[in-house]
Amino acid sequence: MPAVAAHAMVVSEQEHATRAGLEILRAGGNAIDAAVAVGFALTVVYPEAGNIGGGGFMVIRLPSGRVTTFDYREKAPLGATRDMYLDRRGDPVEGLSWEGHLAGGVPGSVKGMLTALERYGRLDRRSVMAPAIRLAREGFPVHAGLLSGLESDRDLLCRFASTRAVFFPGRPTRPNGTAPGGAPRTTCLPADSAAAGLGPTAPAPNDSAARELPPNVTRREPFRVPGGLTRSLGVRAAGDTLRQPDLARTLEEIAAQGEGAFYRGRIADLIVAEMRRGGGLISKRDLANYDVVERAPVHARYRAHEVWSMPPASSGGVILAEILNVLERFDLRALGFHTPRSVHVTVEAMRRAYADRNRFLGDPAFVDMPVETLTSPAYAEELAASIDILHATASSEVLAGARFPSATESSQTTHYSVVDSLGNAVAVTTTLNGGFGSGVVVEGAGFLLNNEMDDFTIKPGVPNAYGLVQGPANAIEPGKRMLSAMTPTIVTLDGELLLVVGTPGGSTIITTVAQVISNVIDHAMPLEEAVAAGRFHHQHLPDAIFVEPGAWSEETIRRLRAMGHEVRVRGSASGRVNAILYDAGAGTYRGVADPRSYAGLAAGF
């Protein structure tokens, strides 16, 4: 069920973060203050994606109706090179851009959030960051979703002693092959095996170190090992309280000193020391030179609605606008929801838009992009005219930009939406890229670093971790922002707020946001139905439709295949939307946390 409120609403991936935002709103803060509070709180309670060691994008609608955006995407270190992840034969080294110290870009989240706070917030840093500091210092009960994520990424996280100390203190370890580049890997024993005392490195029951819990973990019910002693295996059960004292100190320093504490002070020194330990590239100069850019949004019209989203270095707004512009040429309501014909035209719009994404888009400081053309109604007319209403177009036949004359993001991301009683609305999508990023916790600082370097084109024509085949426009260059799919979006109607929406999901982010918007506008769905509805995705290459389990009937799949589409049923859900809809008739906000989420919460007052 949606949350309904008259004055303010916060929707995020984690209940403690949502409550942090509400705390700030009740204390007199505005939506920008609350969004920053949510962002810092997610660093503590949602380490898969919430971060200060990554980056993101923020779209803000002010009470005047003006929309602005903040780009705090990570950057390639100045020591980065175009071929840094290739072997001597010119082929990508598996895992090198995805895990460990070399995978990290220069983080932007701290400066991005604090810049937005300074320009458009009402409260001071200490007030806004207080909930996150409290959660880190006093701890929070670990939910089943975080526990599952830690166990599924155990091999990555246990490679690094600093990361083990936060999430797996006391867990026995064993060798686990070699990392990219040949360094030996270590992993932790699974919780069940370790609890049983299996494995040659498991501490003996009479080991005095095994008698006490580490200081950052409180067990709700102590685990008893043979012999009756209590042994800590770190976070092992839902309900365990996780405390993060190093992270608390880091947040306290940022609250007291501002972004300089992170980019030039003690925290910067810790980041650089961590890089040196693991062979990473981020330097003091990289951190000191990092900049946030306030940009004009990408704007599109869709069936009398105004759609505002992120410009490059996010591809989200451009490709969302391109998809919606094409779909406006078709009567989706008449075609019906998820009928073979409506799915077909939507897929063909996605296919053409992603072809353009993969060829043209990148960091605007480095690449000239035909954004106005890609988002224009005239170009959409040409693309729509190229769609055969009865047959699929092979992606090999779709040439990016061929029809205009001037042609020249882990699933473990997170999105949150905030509105207030003053007329501010904020959509934020932020990420470490993969779940838990590079797997590296900065020793002494307590936070994870991103693995965003994989979002660059490692080698043209070779897919990245999300299967995206990209071109030279997104090649690695020193100081360049890697292309993203993050799509925080605000929709208005007749000058009034209608929808604040976004999602994680890697390359599926854009298509998920497009479908939620279409569900609300074309199919007149209540927000909870629009968010819960099954989803599908096409990204040009690979040439296939990816659909959530149970979204379509076997007959629909059969008919789509008869039209020439390859259909692949995903093994998991697609995205976790957090959205707010303003019901002008009732004068209320409706907030929805995606039912696909394991700990999301919409709440307001």
Secondary structure, 3 states (H helix, E strand, C coil): CCEEECCCEEEECCHHHHHHHHHHHHCCCCHHHHHHHHHHHHHHHCCCCCCCCCEEEEEEECCCCCEEEEEECCECCCCCCCCCCECCCCCECCCCCCCCHHHCCECCHHHHHHHHHHHHCCCCHHHHHHHHHHHHHHCEECCHHHHHHHHHCHHHHCCCHHHHHHHCCCCCEEEEEECCCCCEEEEECCHHHHHCCCCCCCCCCCCHHHHCCCCCEECCCCCECCCCCECCCCCCCCCCEECCHHHHHHHHHHHHHCHHHHHCCHHHHHHHHHHHHHCCCCCHHHHHHCCCEEECCEEEEECCEEEEECCCCECHHHHHHHHHHHHCCCCHHHHCCCCHHHHHHHHHHHHHHHHHHHHHCCCCCCCCCCHHHHCCHHHHHHHHHCCCCCCCCCHHHCCCCCCCCCCCCCCCEEEEEEECCCCCEEEEEEECCCCCCCCCECCCCCCECCCHHHHCECCCCCCCCCCCCCCHHHECCCCCECCECCCCEEEEECCEEEEEECCCCHHHHHHHHHHHHHHHHCCCCCHHHHHHCCCEECCCCCCCEEECCCCCCHHHHHHHHHCCCCEEECCCCCCCCEEEEEECCCCEEEEEECCCCCCCEEEEC
